Amino acid sequence: MTLDDLKPGLRFAKTLTVSEAVTVPAQARIFDPATEMPPVFATAQMIAFVEWTCVAALAPYLAPHQRTVGTRVEMTHTAATPIGMTVTAEVELVAIDRRTLRFKVECHDEREAIGAGFHERAVIDYDRFIERLRRKSLAGPS
């Protein structure tokens, strides 16, 4: 398969079990250790899970020199999920505009819908991308 074979309508799903590592308190330890937060699946981790679900969906279509990077996220997080519960991310490719791929996203746990929205990814040439990063790093702060 190649990118030429990629069409809107592609569907893919992944599941994960919520562990302490993907909860709000784990995020708080990074950003604000003094704040006590409830032990539930973090919004930032839900978005990361959606991204990696899209990465997995696209993997069979990419050439060895290609990757995708996230460029846009429009998500709601509407219900809390406790540690130990399973979360599923379901993604559907709904549009292709040159190198930009738009996914419709739905997330649910074992009891209810917990989030929905859209995610966009851009197809990149990995070596060119890394070279641009190298040049940016060498340039230093402005």
N, C-alpha and C positions, 0 to 999 in steps of 0.2 A: 504494500500500500504506500501511497505518497500523498502529499498535500492535494494533488489533483483529484484524488479519490474522496477527499473530505467534503461532506455535504451537510447542510442544515438537516436536522432531524437526528443526528448522532446522539444517542443517550448512553449514560454511564452512571454507575452508582458505586459508592464505597461506604463502609461502615467502620466505626471505631467505638471502643468502650471508653467512656470518660474516666480518666485517671486524675490523680491530684495534679499531675504535671500540666494539664490543660485547663485548670480552673482559674477563677479570678484571683484567689490568694497567691497562686504561683506568679501571676502577672504583677500583683501588688508588691511582691518581694523584689521585683526588678525596678519598679517605678516609684513606689511609695510604701516602704516596709512598715511604716507606723500606722497605716490604715487597715483596720480589720474588715474583711470582705467575706461574703457568703461563699461556701464551697460548691460552686456551680460551674458548668462549662462556660468558658470565657468567650465573649463576642470575638475578640481578636483571634482566638484559636478556631472558632467556627469559620471565620473568613479564611484562615490558613488551610483548614481542612477542605473547604470549597476549592481553593486554588490547587491543592495537590490532587483533588479528584479530577479537575480539568486537565492537569498535567498528565495524569494516568490515561485519561480518555484520548488524549492527542498523541501519546507516545508511538503508537503503531504507524502513524501517518508522517512522522518526521524523519528526515534524512539524518545521517550521523552528525552532520555539522549544524543541525538546527536545534533550537530550543524554543520555548515560549516563556514570556515574562508577563506578569500581571500588570495591567495598565489602568484598570478602573474596577471599582467595586461599588455596587448599590445594593445594600443588604439591610433587612430588618432582622432583629433578634427579638422574638415575641414571647418566648417562654423559657424558663430556667430548666436545666437538666442536671440532676445530681450525679455525684461520683458513682460509678458502677453501672450506670444505664448506657445503653447502646444508642449512638447517633448515626443516622444515615444521611449522606449528601447525595442528592440526585441532580445531575446536570444534563442539560439538553442544548446542543449547539443550535442557535436560532438564526444566526447571520454570519456571513463571511464578507468582509470588505477588504480586498487585497490581503494584507498581512494581519488584519485585525479580526479576531474571532470572538463572537458574543454568545455567552451562555445564559440561559434561564436556569435558576437554581432554586431548589427546595430542600430544606433540611427538616428532619423530624427525629424525635426520640421514640422510645417504645410506646409512649402514651399519646403524643400530639405533635402537630407542626410546631417547630421552634424558630424557623427563619425562612426567608425567601428573598429573591431579588435577581440581580444580574451581575455577571462578571465578564470582563473583557481581557483577552490576552493577545499579545503581539508575537508573531513568529520572527525570530532573530537568527542571524548567522552567528554562532557562538564565538568563533575566533575573532570576527570583526568587533563584536560587543566587548570581548575581553581586551582587545587592543585599545578601544575607546576608553575603557576604565583605566587602563595603564597610563594613557596620556593624561587623563584627568588627575590621577594620583600624582603624577610627576609635576603637574602644573602648580600644585599646592593651593592653599587658601587664597582667595581673591582679596 
